[in-house]
Amino acid sequence: MKSIMKLIKRFVITLIFSLAALLILNIILLFTVVQPDTESSGGWKAAARVAECLSQQPDGGYELTEEGKIMLEQRGCWAVLIQDGTGDVIWHSENLPEEIQLHYSAAEISWYTRGYVADYPTTTAAKGEDLVMIGNSKESYWKDMYPAFSLNMVKNLPRTILLFLGANLAGVFLIYMVVTSGILRSVKPIVQGIQALPEGEDVYVKEKGLLSELASALNLVSEKLRCQEYELKKKDQARANWISGVSHDIRTPLSMVMGYAADIEEDAEAVEEIRQKAGIIRIQSIRMKNLVNDLNLASKLEYNMQPVKMERVNLTALLRETAVYFMNLDMDWKYPVELSSDIGGISGNSVQGDKELLKRAVSNLLLNAQIHNPAGCHIRAGLSEHSGKLCVTIEDDGIGVTEEQLRKLKETPHYMLNSGTDSNQRHGLGLLIVQQIITAHGGRVEFGHGMEKGFRVDMFLNKPEESIKIVEKEA
């Protein structure tokens, strides 16, 4: 609805500016096309100029100067000088038409002064006590012979102009609204439909009115989006079901392989080489089991199928518990873990989250350091506070990552980082699960280089009150 009002507002502003521009354009045209009379071309001024150019001769007659003759010739005019009292023409120009009389009564002079003589529009000027009258070209002027205006009308002229202008503007606006009302009625449902598309709502606009073709196209887009969404959901569900099925089906045979491998590894009567191979089978089977579990968990987190059991979790205790479990599995003591915390007190280092999922995120990072540093490395697990958020840092001093690998970690989906054409280890599904877990808690993950060349991961989590707000908002 706001878009409709914005559209109407824009139309109205456009209309107002258009009218103002037209008014200015008309004023400019009025002054450029309809030019006022100049000193040399106005009829009344020409009569006055003729009077000035007439000079009385010693014998009592009159003679027109050369300048006056040129002016009459250029204008195509004739002129006479009417004597005061007698009404006789005591001088006239050489081009006086034959039909022009040489004597005028006072009534005729009064009439001709404002009108015509033999269809020649006349203008006059005083020459002493006498009267100069010139007859202009028949095609030069149109004269109103009865000019009379009410003084009250002249006084109210500004208000009258504003009244007419306002009435015209109102009329134009009314016509504009009537003409565009059909467009606006057609635009409103289309705008509402476009706004509803990102929300995933079903959109159908009646295909009628001036914008019926646009409405038809919008309905077609909506239908295609619904079909695409349905197909995507089918594919995603099929993938999730496949991963869940594989995870379930592989569990039993994998457990049998691990069990038999463990029996052979612990059999004292077996050849040492066989026992070592059995141990390798057991270790790789464990890795395969963890990978299947990771795939299943990643799928559940991606489709919000993994419930997040929110409770108050002490991050210091969680880090200590996870690190102790990890080091107990490190029989060769190749991956010592150093714990540190810049936050004191129980309340200050706690978050609202799923304890098991957060332990899984920390465990994945510890295992990631182990996998990528087969020669061993020192691992630091720390807790600190940055910009109002709690930060869990897992950092090692191992071989680290190159800038190119780091860029791919940040920009590429982790399970697509490696094509499998080389034997190098990759940061893949484990880091994906870390990101999914932290994102499910309303936090974020950052990858970078460690202080001593190695690999570093920072997990930023909201404090308890902020986490509660996020969960309530999502609910």
SVG drawing of the C-alpha trace seen along z (x, -y; Angstrom):
<svg xmlns="http://www.w3.org/2000/svg" viewBox="-21 -83 77 151">
<polyline fill="none" stroke="black" stroke-width="0.4" points="0.0,0.0 2.9,-2.3 4.2,-1.8 0.8,-2.7 0.7,-6.0 4.3,-6.7 3.3,-6.1 0.3,-8.4 2.5,-11.1 5.0,-10.8 2.2,-11.2 0.9,-14.3 4.3,-15.9 5.0,-15.2 1.7,-16.8 2.4,-19.9 5.9,-20.3 4.5,-19.7 1.9,-22.5 4.5,-24.9 6.8,-24.1 4.0,-24.7 3.1,-28.0 6.7,-29.2 7.0,-28.0 3.8,-29.9 5.0,-33.1 8.3,-32.8 6.4,-32.2 4.1,-35.1 7.1,-37.5 9.0,-36.1 6.3,-35.4 3.7,-38.0 6.2,-41.0 4.9,-44.4 5.1,-47.4 8.5,-49.1 9.1,-52.8 9.0,-52.7 6.2,-50.3 3.4,-51.3 0.4,-53.0 -0.1,-55.7 3.6,-56.3 3.9,-56.5 1.2,-59.3 3.1,-61.2 6.3,-60.8 4.6,-62.2 3.4,-65.2 7.0,-65.9 8.3,-65.6 5.7,-68.1 7.2,-71.6 5.2,-74.8 6.6,-76.8 6.8,-80.6 3.8,-80.6 1.7,-79.0 1.8,-75.5 3.3,-72.3 6.1,-70.0 7.0,-66.5 10.7,-65.8 12.5,-63.1 12.5,-60.9 8.8,-61.1 8.3,-60.3 10.5,-57.2 8.6,-56.0 5.2,-56.4 6.6,-54.6 8.0,-51.7 4.7,-51.3 2.5,-51.8 0.6,-54.6 -1.0,-57.8 -1.4,-60.9 -3.5,-64.1 -3.4,-67.2 -6.9,-68.4 -7.3,-72.0 -8.8,-72.8 -12.2,-74.5 -12.8,-74.1 -12.2,-70.4 -10.5,-71.0 -7.4,-69.0 -4.7,-71.5 -1.9,-69.0 -1.8,-65.4 0.8,-63.0 1.4,-62.4 0.1,-58.8 -3.4,-59.8 -6.1,-57.5 -8.8,-59.1 -11.6,-57.9 -10.3,-59.7 -12.3,-62.9 -10.7,-66.3 -13.1,-67.7 -14.3,-66.2 -16.9,-67.1 -16.3,-66.9 -18.4,-63.7 -16.5,-62.1 -13.2,-63.0 -14.4,-61.4 -15.4,-58.3 -12.4,-58.0 -10.0,-58.5 -11.0,-55.2 -12.1,-53.4 -11.5,-53.2 -11.6,-55.6 -12.5,-53.6 -11.4,-50.4 -8.0,-51.9 -7.4,-51.6 -6.6,-55.1 -4.4,-56.5 -4.0,-60.1 -1.7,-62.6 -1.8,-66.3 0.1,-68.9 -0.4,-72.1 -4.1,-72.8 -4.5,-70.7 -4.8,-66.9 -2.6,-64.5 -4.4,-61.4 -2.6,-58.5 -4.3,-55.6 -2.4,-52.4 -2.4,-49.4 -5.7,-47.6 -3.8,-44.4 -1.9,-46.0 -4.3,-46.4 -7.7,-45.2 -9.3,-47.9 -11.9,-47.6 -14.3,-50.5 -16.1,-50.2 -13.4,-49.7 -14.8,-50.1 -13.8,-48.2 -15.2,-48.2 -12.9,-49.8 -13.9,-47.2 -13.0,-44.5 -9.6,-46.0 -9.0,-46.3 -9.9,-42.6 -7.9,-41.4 -5.2,-39.7 -7.7,-37.8 -9.7,-36.9 -6.5,-35.6 -5.7,-33.4 -9.3,-32.2 -9.2,-31.2 -5.7,-29.6 -6.9,-27.6 -10.1,-26.5 -8.0,-25.4 -5.5,-23.5 -8.4,-21.7 -9.9,-20.9 -6.7,-19.5 -6.1,-17.5 -9.6,-16.1 -9.2,-15.0 -5.8,-13.5 -7.2,-11.5 -10.1,-10.3 -7.8,-9.2 -5.3,-7.5 -7.7,-5.9 -7.9,-2.8 -4.1,-2.5 -3.9,-3.0 -6.6,-0.3 -4.6,2.0 -1.2,1.2 -2.3,1.8 -2.9,5.6 0.3,6.0 2.4,4.1 0.9,6.2 1.6,9.3 5.2,8.4 5.6,7.6 4.1,11.0 6.5,13.0 9.6,12.8 7.4,13.9 6.6,17.2 2.9,16.5 0.7,17.7 0.1,14.9 -2.7,14.5 -3.7,11.2 -6.9,10.8 -5.9,10.4 -8.0,7.4 -7.6,3.7 -4.9,1.7 -2.1,3.8 -3.6,7.2 -0.5,8.4 1.7,7.5 -0.7,9.3 -0.6,12.4 3.2,12.3 3.2,12.0 0.9,14.9 3.2,17.0 6.2,16.0 4.4,17.0 3.4,20.3 7.0,21.0 8.3,20.1 5.8,22.4 6.9,25.3 10.6,24.6 10.0,24.4 8.1,27.7 10.9,29.4 13.6,28.1 11.7,29.3 11.4,32.7 15.1,32.8 16.1,31.7 13.8,34.2 15.1,36.9 18.7,36.0 17.8,35.8 16.1,39.2 19.0,40.7 21.5,39.5 19.3,40.7 18.8,44.1 22.5,44.6 23.4,43.6 20.9,46.1 21.8,48.9 25.6,48.6 25.5,48.6 25.0,52.3 27.7,53.6 30.1,51.0 29.6,52.0 30.3,55.6 33.5,54.6 34.7,52.5 33.9,55.4 35.7,58.1 38.7,55.7 38.8,55.0 38.7,58.8 41.6,59.5 43.6,56.5 43.3,57.8 43.9,61.5 47.3,62.3 47.7,65.4 47.3,63.4 50.4,62.4 51.6,58.9 51.2,57.7 47.6,58.9 46.9,57.2 48.3,53.9 46.2,54.1 43.1,54.9 43.9,51.8 44.1,49.7 40.7,51.1 39.2,50.3 40.5,46.7 39.4,46.1 36.0,47.6 35.6,45.2 36.5,42.3 33.9,43.7 31.3,43.9 32.0,40.3 31.8,39.2 28.4,40.8 27.2,39.2 28.5,35.9 26.6,36.2 23.5,37.0 23.9,34.2 24.7,31.7 21.6,32.7 19.4,32.3 20.9,28.9 20.5,27.7 16.8,28.6 16.1,27.5 15.4,31.2 17.9,31.2 16.1,29.9 18.2,27.3 17.7,27.9 18.4,24.5 19.8,24.5 22.4,22.5 25.9,23.8 29.1,22.9 31.6,22.5 34.7,22.8 33.5,26.2 32.5,27.3 35.9,26.5 37.6,28.3 35.4,31.4 35.9,31.6 39.6,31.0 40.1,33.7 38.1,36.3 40.2,35.4 43.6,35.7 42.6,39.0 42.3,40.4 45.8,39.0 47.9,41.9 51.1,40.5 50.6,37.1 51.1,35.4 48.3,32.9 48.4,31.2 45.6,28.7 46.1,25.5 43.0,23.9 42.7,20.2 39.9,17.8 39.8,14.1 36.4,14.1 35.9,14.8 32.8,16.0 30.2,18.5 27.6,16.1 30.0,14.2 31.2,17.3 27.8,18.8 25.5,18.9 22.1,20.1 22.5,23.1 22.5,26.8 25.3,28.3 25.8,31.4 25.9,29.5 28.4,26.9 30.6,29.8 30.3,31.3 31.5,28.0 34.5,27.7 35.3,31.4 35.2,31.1 37.7,28.2 40.1,30.3 39.8,33.2 40.4,30.9 43.7,29.8 44.7,33.4 43.8,34.6 45.6,31.8 48.8,32.0 49.8,35.7 53.2,34.8 51.5,33.3 50.9,29.7 50.1,27.6 46.4,26.6 45.0,23.6 41.4,23.4 40.4,20.0 37.4,18.0 37.2,14.2 34.8,11.4 34.6,9.2 32.1,6.4 29.6,7.8 29.8,11.4 31.6,14.4 34.3,15.8 35.5,19.4 38.9,19.7 40.5,23.0 44.0,22.3 46.9,24.6 50.5,24.0 50.6,26.6 51.0,26.3 48.1,23.9 46.4,22.9 47.5,20.8 45.8,17.6 44.1,19.3 42.8,22.1 41.6,19.5 39.8,17.6 38.0,20.8 37.1,21.6 35.3,18.2 33.7,18.1 33.0,21.7 30.6,24.3 33.0,26.5 31.8,29.8 32.8,28.6 36.3,27.4 38.1,30.5 37.4,32.4 39.1,35.5 41.8,35.5 44.6,35.0 45.6,36.7 45.8,33.5 43.6,33.3 40.9,30.7 38.8,28.6 35.4,29.9 32.3,31.4 33.6,30.9 33.9,27.1 30.5,27.0 28.9,28.6 30.7,26.1 29.2,23.2 25.7,24.7 25.8,25.3 27.0,21.7 24.5,20.2 21.7,22.2 22.7,20.4 22.5,17.0 26.3,16.6 29.0,16.5 32.3,18.2 35.5,16.6 38.5,18.5 42.0,17.1 45.7,17.7 47.0,18.5 49.5,16.4 52.2,19.1 51.4,19.9 48.8,22.4 45.0,22.4 42.5,20.4 38.8,20.5 36.8,18.0 33.2,18.8 31.2,15.8 28.1,16.5 25.5,14.2 25.2,13.7 22.3,15.4 19.8,12.4 20.6,11.9 20.2,15.6 16.8,15.7 15.6,12.8 16.8,14.5 15.0,17.8 11.8,16.0 11.9,14.0 12.4,17.3 9.6,18.9"/>
</svg>
